[in-house]
Amino acid sequence: MPTTIPLTRSIENSDEQAGPAQRSDVRSELRLLWSRYRWRILLTYALFNVENMLRLAQPLLLGWAINDLLNSSYLGLVAFSIGHLSFMLTGTLRRMYDTRAFTTMYAERASQLVLDQRQRGIDVSRVSARSAMSREFVDFLELHIPMIIRSAYSVVGAVLMLAFFDWMLVIFCAAIVIPVCILNFVFGRRMLNFSKLLHDELERDVHVVERADVDEVDDHYRQISHWRVRISDWEAFTTGAMELFILGLMVVALLRYCTMPGVAAGDIFAVFRYVLMFIMALDSLPLLVQQISRLKDIGGRMTSTMTK
């Protein structure tokens, strides 16, 4: 039977190999995509920025609509309707465009990668896995950079809007940022290790299937399952730990603002929506950290000249 590398030794080895070279490979690949497709990327990001500015205005407009309706006025409702329709239209156009743009980018990049690595003598199994992995970089530009932009709007925009209502709410939000960042830093280091070990197995996939040895096939897919479970477990642990801090923020924010004298119903709703916006931005951190860790490892493989 094929031997299985012990977990502790495997992680130590991956720590030794993860470093500046991987970060450089990630930057190089992203710079390559940017240099070739910058105008497509800029257009979709421009639409996404407009979409997020309209999203940021929604809680304020909805609070205005609630307050006006309680005072028998329809002006706030009209403003909210216009803002929401503009948000829907911009989002629809952006999603239709970026699917076309990024799908074309992946097709062109994967084709070039396959031809380049085969000419350098890299075996079919590794090239097959790496061509599939190269999709991760396009996904990063299509899905995760927008996630960063959205999170930035959510954090900065929500904090600015909360400061307009009550400065103490800003202090409450800032108090949970440090522990959340520490959690995600630890999570990111573990994800880099686990991603390397998972990708090592995926690169063997074609060879394992080709040889069709019963024990080897069983061990191969058991290892893939093992590393996927470890990744999922650490993501679940990090997210669960974050939720404790998030719950504390929601409780103190509600107690603080809802008990203030003379607060209008629409203002309470707007404040709660901005607190939720801030929280949702924090919730996206583990997924983003996991994806960046995967890209660090994939970047080194895509530029590797190793043939073994």
N, C-alpha and C positions, 0 to 999 in steps of 0.2 A: 504493500500500500504506500501511496505517496506520503511523505512526512509533512506534518503541519508545523509551521514556524510558531514557536511560543509567542503568546500575546505580548509579554513584556519586552522580549528581544525585538519583536517586529516594530513596536512603537518606538523603542530606542533608536533603531536604525532609521526610521522615518524622520525622527527629530533631527538626526545628524544630516540628513539629505535635504531637509526643508530649510531654505535660507534665502539670501539675497538673490541668488540665481533664479529661483522660482518667481520671486516678485518681479525681477527684470523680464522674464519670459512673459508674464501676464501683461505687463505694461507694453512690451513689444508687440504682442498680438493685438491688443486693443488699439495701439497707435496705428498699426497697419490697417485695421478696419476703418479707423477714423480718417486716415489719409485718403482712402479709396472711396469712401461713401459719406463724406462729411455733410454734403448738402441734404441728402436723404435723412441723415440723423438729425441735423439741425432743424429741419422742417417739422419732424414729428415731435421733437422736444419743445419747439416753439408752441405748437398746438397744445402740448401737454401742460406747459406753463400757464397758458390762458385758461385751460380747463381747471387747473388748481386754484387760480385766483378767484374764479367764479365759485368753486367749491368752498373756499375759505369765507366767502361772503354769505353763504347760505344760512348759517345759524343766526347771524345778525339780522338778516332780512326776515327770517321766520319769526324771530323774537319781536321785530318791529310789526309784522303782520298780526301777531297775537295781541300785542298791546293796542294796536289800532282797532281791531275787531271788538275788543272789550270796551272800547270807547266809541263804537258805532261808526268807525271810519274804515274805508276800503283802500286807502292809499298804500299802506304797507303790504296788503295782499297783492295788489297790482305789481309792486316792486319785486316781491318774492316770486311771483309767477314769471315775470320777465327774466329774472336772474336764473331761475331753474330751467327755463326753456333754452336759454343761452348755453347753460352748462351741458344740457343734454345734446344739443346740436354740435357743440365743439367736441365733446367726447365721442360722439358717433363718427364724425369725420376723422378724428385722430386714430381711432381703432381701425377703421377701414384702410387708411393710408399706411399705418406702420406695419400691418400684417403683410402687405404687398412688398414694402421696402425691405423688411428684415428677412423675409423668406427668400427673396432674390439674393440678398447678401450671403446667406448660408449656402445656397446652392453653388454660388461662384467660389466661395472660400473652400468648401469641402472638396470640390473638384480639383482645385489647385493643390490642396494639401495631399490628396491621394497621389497625384502625379509626381509631386516633388519628393515625397518620402519613398515611393517605390523606386524612383531614379537613384536615390541614395542607398538603396539596398536594404531598407527596413522590411522585415517580413510581413506577410499579408495579415496575420493575426493582429499585430500591433497597429498596422495602418488602418485596418477595419475598425478597431476600437477607437483610435484617435480621430478618425473622420466623424464618428458618432459623437465623441466628446467635444469636437470643435463647435458643435451646436451650442455648447454651454456659453461660449463667448458671445455669440449672437444673441442668445437668450439674456445674457447679462446686459447688453445694450438695449434690448427690446423690453425686458421685464424688470430688471433689477436697478438699472440707472433711473428709470421712471419711479421705481419704489423709493430710491434715495431722494429724488426730487419731491415726491409726494410727502415723504416723511419730514423733509426739511420744511416744506410749507406747513405741515401739520404742527410741528414743534414750534417753529419761530412764529408762524401766524397765530396759533392758538395762544401762545404766551403773550403776544402783543395785544390780542383781543381780551384776554383775561386781565391784563394790566389796566385796560380801559374800564373794566368793571370793578376790580378789586386787586390791589397789589399783593395782598397776602396770598392769593391763589397762585401767583407766580412763584412765591417762595416755597409753597407746598410742592409745586411741580419740580422745582430745582432740587428739592431735597431727595428725590428718588433717582435722579439721573446718575449719581456716582455709583450706588450699589448695582444699578442695572448695567452700567458700563463694565464694572468689574466682572459680573456674571458672564457677560458676553465675551470678554477678553479670554477668560478661562475656557469657555465653550469653543471659541475660535481655534485655540491651540489643539484641543482634542479633535476637532473636525478635520484639521489639516492632517493629523496622524491617520485617522480612520479613512479619509478620502484616498490617501496614498495606498493603503492596504487594499481597499476596495478596487481601485483602478488597476492595481497589480493583477488581481484576479480577472478583471474584465478583459485585460489585454491577452490573457491566456485562452480566452473563450474559443476562438476558432481552432487552435491546436487541440484543445481538450475534446471538442466535438469531432474533429477529424480522426483522432486516435481511438475514440469510443471505448476506452478502457473503463470497465464498470467502477472500479474503486476510485480512479482518478476523476471521473465525471461526478460521482457522489461527493467526493471531497471538495471539488471545485465549487459546486453549487451550494454546498453547505457553508463554505467560507464566504461566498457572496452574501448568503442570507445572514450569516453571523455579523458581518460588518455593516450591513444595512440596519440590522436590529440595534447595534451599538450606536449608530448615528441617530436613529429615531429615539432611543432611550435618552441620550444626552440632550437632544432638542426638547424632549418632553420635560426633562428635569429642569432645564434652564427656563423654559416658558412657565412652568409651574412656580418656580421660585420668584420669577418676575411678577406673577399675578398677586403674590402676597403684598408686594410694595404697591402695586396698582390699586388693590382693594383699599389699602390705607389711604391713598391719595383721594379716591372717590368718597370715602367716608368723611374725611376732614373737610374736603371742599364743599360737600353738601351741607354739613353742619355749619360751616362758616357762612356760606352765602344765603342759605334758606332761612337762617335765623336773624338776618340783618333787618332792621326796621325799614318799612317803606319800599321794599323791593317788589317790582312789578313781575307778574307771572311770565311775561315774555322774556324778561331779562334772566329769570331763573332758568328757563328752557335754553336760552342762548348760552349761558355759562356752562350748563351741564353738557351741551353739545361740544363746546370747545375743550372741556376737560376730556371728554371721550375721544376727541380728535387727537389730542396729545397722547392719550393712552394707546390708541391704535397705532400711532407712529412707533411707540416703544415696542409694541407687540410684534412688529415686523422685523426687529433687529435680529433675532435668532436665525430666521430664514436667510437674511442678507449675509450674516456672518458665515453661515454654512455654504452659501454659494461662492463667496469670495475664497474660502478655504479650498473648495473644489477647483476653482480656477487656478489657484497657485500651483496645485499639483498638475493639472492638465496642461498648463502653459509650458512646464518643463518637458513634458512628454512630446508635445507637438514640435518642439525645436530640437529634440534629442537626436543625436547621430548614432546612438547605440543600436546595434543590430542583434544583440543576444537576447 
